[in-house]
Amino acid sequence: LSHLYDNRSLSFNEMKAILHRASQGQLEGTEKTDGFNIYLSARRGIALYARNKGDMTAGGRTLRDLNLRQFAGGEDIKKVYLNSFQAFQKAIDSMSTDEQAAMFGDGDVFYNVEIQGPGASNVVNYDANVLSIHHGGHKRYKTETNKVETISDQEMQQRTRVLDSLINRFEQATQNEDFSVRRTAVMQLNKLSDDTALEEALQKIETAGFSGDMTIGEFLEDGVKTF
């Protein structure tokens, strides 16, 4: 989960504008879901998953790989992963070859997904089994750098438009499965009753030495030099 301060090119003035919009209820966001995080893709009609860099380096793992995998949580946890992955395969089966290519490329685009349900609870307990596809944090393994990189929102725009057009079909395709495939819901943030908390937060930030057009990166650099 990225925070404002993770964006090192963000200036104080830009952060201030974002916080003002949040205070006024002018921002949309998604719920912070609580379940089992996994990355999903598909290649030539075969559903793929990745839980770590090794899985992505291998081009993704299949249902057969998942069946052979050992889980620290035992067979009950493994069953949750198997059932959710089988539902994802049903969603893939409902897609045309062109739709799969538009969404997943050649299986190199992995979507950030949360497995939610009674068997996949950490802190929050959900009463429905859902594969919730997030709106950001999607990944790709780059062989040139040997790194797993987050794909930019701009690059993902066309792919996620295809995804959004298929969600209803996914729900129909998985209606007889233990899990449904959905998008993480977008909601409007509530407006604060007043700006007291906002002004206190901004004052503390400025008192720390972060102000004006200074970026997060510059603030951190100054802090290291001072230390």
WOGICOR-V609063 format. One record per helix or strand of 3 or more residues. SS is the DSSP state (@ for helix, = for strand). FROM is the first residue (numbers start at 1). LEN is the number of residues. If there is no record, write none. Layout:
ss=<SS SS>
from=<FROM FROM>
len=<LEN LEN>
This chain:
ss=<@ @ = = = @ @ @ @ = @ = = = @ = = @ @>
from=<4 12 28 36 46 53 63 75 97 110 118 130 139 147 153 180 186 196 216>
len=<3 12 3 8 5 5 6 19 8 7 3 4 4 4 21 4 3 12 11>
